[in-house]
Amino acid sequence: MAEHTVPIRPITRGPAFHWFSYYDKQQFDPSGRYALGMEVTFQHRSPRPDDVIGVGMVDTADGDRWIPVGESRAWGWQQGCMLQWLPGHDGEVIWNDREGDRFVAHILNVHTGARRTIPSPVYAVSPDGREAVTPDFRRINDTRPGYGYAGPPDPYRDERAPEDSGIWRVDLETGERTLIVSLAQIAALPYPHDDLSDCKHWFNHLLYNTNGSRFVFLHRWRREAGFHTRMLTAAPDGSDIHVVDDYGETSHYIWRDPTHILAWAWHPSHEAAFYLLEDGTREVEVVGPGVMTRNGHCTYLPGNAWILNDAYPDEERLQRLYLYHVAEGRKVPLGAFYAPPEFTGEWRCDLHPRSSPDGTRVTIDSAHAGGGRQMYLLEIDSIV
């Protein structure tokens, strides 16, 4: 069941299931023709170490033809295998995999077939495609199932904040990786709202800013009642760390430009809402008050005039997709997509909307049509 206000079509189909996953990765190639995706033959359970998924792309100009390009043994339902186009490298894609007990990343030229493997997984890739940052997916799998990878266990699982685990900087040319931010280092930073000494800590949700001069990451820690979060930024070498938001509830976010981050968070001014936070300061501005009222996976369309967003299922289990015009404060619904109740928890199917490079098309992952999770393409050129 779905309602939509713009043209929409499925670009993948069964019997296998398809999805792209996270909203902050580049799914489309620069031409907007090819859309990356992953293929799996089961649903509704956690990945096991022996589960292998297909990696491919859809040719949207040739009958939405599925083109296999590889496979992965390092993936999760919410963020896949970090599949994405490699910026600044024509026709190259990158994704994570596992070789034995080691997580790696493959870089493939989809036109020539040339392929090389980096001896480290990646999370976020810099805008020039020359480097990446990555947390420890073993630790994430231990602390937040659905976001890490099945396979070798976290060697520091019994430590609250190890010194030898954290965020690594990865050179995508040489494969060299360097630990630049440790869990022990960040756990020791003063936190004005609580004593964190008895909590278990991890990092997640890394993302370079739009010019690659800094990256943002979430520091999370767990208590019996759940986990809490603070948002920090750093230079690419891990220096000049700044706490952007320490109120404990930072969720989905995206960089608007090199110094501003749009995020769903809690702040004393408007409590739970979307905010524009300025890096290096404590400046904060509420976005879409009374309009963008629910947490979602937010991105800016090219030019930053429009925000593309979704929301978790409402009381009717509808996931609502919309555009928000920043200057006018205007919300334009794009559709509402039914989330079958079996898609819940770790294996839920969020829409995770992504736009094409020219901002005229949007893709989503959805299970509304009854054939399991598949990818859909919406044409939004009539609006933007």
N, C-alpha and C positions, 0 to 999 in steps of 0.2 A: 504493500500500500504506500502510495506516495502522492503528494501534491507538489506541483511545480509551476513556476510562472515564466520559465524560459525553456527553449528547446533542450531536451536531454536524451541521451541514448547510452545504452551499455556498450562499453568498448572491450569487455571480456565476457566470456560465457563458460558454462560448464562443459563436461562434468567436473573439471577441477575448479578450485576456488582461487580468486585472485585479489590482491590488494597491494597498495603502495606503502601505506602506513604513514609515517610522520609528516606533519604539515610544513616543517621548516627546511625540508630538503628539496633540491631542484629535480622535479620529476620529468619535466619537458626538456628536450634538447633546445638549443638556441633558436632553431627554426620553428619550433612549436609543433613539429610533425610527429615526433616519436615520444611516447610516454612510457616510462619505465614501470615495471611491476614485478610482483612475486607470485608464484604459483604453488599451491599445496593441495594435497588430496584428502585432508581430514580437517575437522574443526572440533571445538568444544573440549579441548584438553590441553594441558601444558606440553610444550615441545620436549622431546627426549633427545639425548645425545645422538641417537642413530637416525633421527628424522632429517631428511634432506628435502629442501624446497628448490623449486626452479626459479631462476632469475631470467627476466626477459624484457621485451619492450613491445608496445603496440604501435603499429604503423597506422595512424589515424587518417592517412590519405590513401590507404589501400585496403578498404574494407575492414579496418580495425584488425588487421592480421597480427597474430601473436608470433613474435620472433624470439626463440630461446637464445640466451647468450651465456648461461652458466648455471651454477647451483651453489647452495650455501648450507652449511651445517652450524651456522652461528646466527641465530635469529630469535625474535620474540614477536608475539602478536601485536604489541603496541608500536614498536619502532622497527620492525623488520630486521634486515641485515645492514642497515644504513646505506642502502642502495641510492645512488645519486649520480648525476652528471658531474664530471670533474671540470670546474671552471677553468677557462683559459687553455683547455686542451681539447682540440676539435675531435669530436666523436668518441671521447673516452668516458667510461663510467667506472665507478669504484663501488665495491661492496665488501662486507666482511664474510669470512668463512673460518672453518677450523681444520687444521691439518694435524692429526694426532691429538695431542693435548695442548696445542698452541693455536691461539686465535691469530688470524692474519687478515690482510686485505688484498683483494685482487684489483688490478687496474687493467681494463680491456678496451682496446679500440674496436668499436662495433663495426667499423667499415673494413679494416684491414685484418682483424683477428689477432693482432699483436697483443700479447698479455704478459704482465709481470706481477709478481707477488711481493708485498711489503710484509716483513715479519712482525707486524703489529696490527691490531684492529684500529679502526678510526671511528670517531663519533661525529665531529664537526670538521668541515674542510674550509680552509681559508678562501677568501674571494678570488685569489690568484691561482688557487689549486696547487700550490707548492708545499703546503704543510697542512697538518691536521692536529687536533687535540683529542685525547681519548681518556675516559676513566677506566676502571677495572670492571669489566663486564661480569667477572666471576663474583665480585662483591655485590654488584647490583642484583644479580640473580639470587643471592642469599638474602638481601635486605628488602628487595621489591620485585617479587616474581612477576614476569611479564615484560620486564624491561632489560633484564640481563640475558645471558646465554647458558643453556644447558651444556654440561661438559665438566671440565676439571673444576673442583671446588675452590672457594676462596682460601688461599693458604693462611690468611690472617682473620679467618672467621671468628676466632675466639678473642680477638683484640678489638677494643672499642674504637681506637683511632691510631692505626699503625703509621709509622714513619716512612715505610717503604711502599706505601700504596697511596694513590691519589689521582693526579692528572698528569699525563705525559704529552709532550710535544713530539710529533712525528714528522720527519722529513720525508716527503713523498717521492723524492728523487733517489735518495740513498737508503731509505728505510730506517735510518738511525732514529732512536727514540730516547727522550730524556725526561726524567721525572721533574716537573717544574713546580708543582703544588702538592704538598702531602696532606693527608687527613689529619695527622698530628698537628701540623702547622695551623690549619684552619680551625680545628676543634679548640685550640688554645687561644684563639682570638676572643677578647672579652665579648660576652653576650649579655646585654643589660636586662633581659627579661627572665632569665632562668640560669640554673647551674647545670652545665652540660657534661660534667665530669663522669657521670655514670651512664651516659648514653652511647649507643653504637652509631657511628657516623659513616656516611658515604656521600659520593658526588653523583650528580646526574644532570641532564639537560644543558649541555655545553653548546655555545653558538658564538661564532665570530661576528663582530659588528660589520657594517657594510663596506668599510675600507680595510679591514683586517688589522687595524691598529690595536684592538683589544678584543677579549672574548668574555662572555658572561657564563656563569655556572651556578648551579644550585647546590648548596651544602644542606644535607638533610640528616636528621638524627631521629631515633625511634624511642618512644616511651610506650608503656602498656596501652595507652589510649590511642596510639597512632603515631604518625611522624609529623615533624615540624620542619620548617624550611627557612633559610635566609639566602638572599641573592647577592652574589659578589661578582666583581669584574677584575680582570688582570691584564697586563700586557702579554703579548704572545710568549715571552720567556718566563712568565710567572711572577714577574715583579710588579710593583705598584698596585697592590691589591686594595680594592675599595669595596666597602659594604654598601650596596645600593638599597636594600630593603631587609630589615631585621625584625619585622613584626610577626614572622613565623608562618605566614600563609601564602607565600608566593607560589603561583601555579604557572599556567601557560604564558609564554611571552614571545615577542619578536622585536628585533631592532628596527626602529624607523629610519635612523640615520646613524652616523658614527657616535653620537653622544646621547641618544634618547631610546628608551626601551618601553614598549607598550606591554603591560602585564596585568593579568588578573591577580589581585592581591588584597590584603586587608590593610587599611590605613585609618587612623583616627578621624580623618576629615569626612570620609563617606563610607567607612567600614568596608564591606566586601564589594569591590567594583573593579572596572578596568582603570588603570592609571598610566600616565606617561611619566616615567621616572628619568631624571637626568643623571647620567653617570658622572661621578666625581663630586656630586653635590647631594643635598637632601631635598632638592626641589622635586615636587610631585604635583601632577595636575590630573584631575578626574576626567575620564573620557566616556562620552555617551551616557551621562547620568539619566536614569529613567528610561533609557532605550536599550543600551547594551548591559542588561541586568543579570546575565547568567554567564558563568565560566565557559570558555570555549577556546578553540584552536585558532588563534588570530594571526593574520598576516596583512601586509599592505599590498595593494595592487601597485604596479609601476607608477611612479609619480606621487604616491602617498596621499592622493585625494580620497581614496576609498579604502576601507578596511573590510576584508573578507573574514567571515567568522561563522561558527556553528555553535551548538550547545549540546549537552548531554540529553538523553531522552527525558521528556516531560511526563506528566501523569498519564498521558495517552500513549507513552512510549514513542513519541515523535521526536526526531532529531531535526531541529530547525536550522536551515542554512540561510544566510542573508549577507547583504552588503550594507555598509554604513558609510554615508557621505560625511566626512569629517567637518567640512566648513558649514554645511547646512544642518548638521545634526539629524540627518534623515536616514531612516532604515528602510531598505528595499528587500522584502522577502524573495528568496530564490526557490525555496521548496521546503517540504516537511516529509521526512522519510521514516517509515516505521522500523523500529528496532525489535525484532522478535525476542521474546524473553530469554531464550536460550543463549543469546549473545550478551553475556554479562560478565562482570568481574574481569579476570585476566584476559579472557578471549572475547571481550566485547568488540564490536565493530564500530568505532567512532568514524565520523565522516572525514575528519582530517583534511579539510579542503585545501587544494593547491591551485595556483593560477599558472597559465601559460606565460612565457616571457613578455608577450605584448598585452597581457591583461584582459584578453577577450574571451578566454575559455577557462573553465574551472573543472577539475576532476575531484571526485569523492570516492571513498570506499563505502559500500552500503550493502545490507542484506535484506532490504525492503521487499524485493521482488520474489522471494521464496526460493531462490536458487543458491542460497549461501552468499558469502561475501564476494562481491564483484566490483569492478571499477566502472564508474559512469562519468560521462562528459557533458557539461552544461555550456551552452553558448550564451555569453552575457554581453556581447558587443552592442546589443540594442540598448543597454543600460549605461554602460561606461563610455 
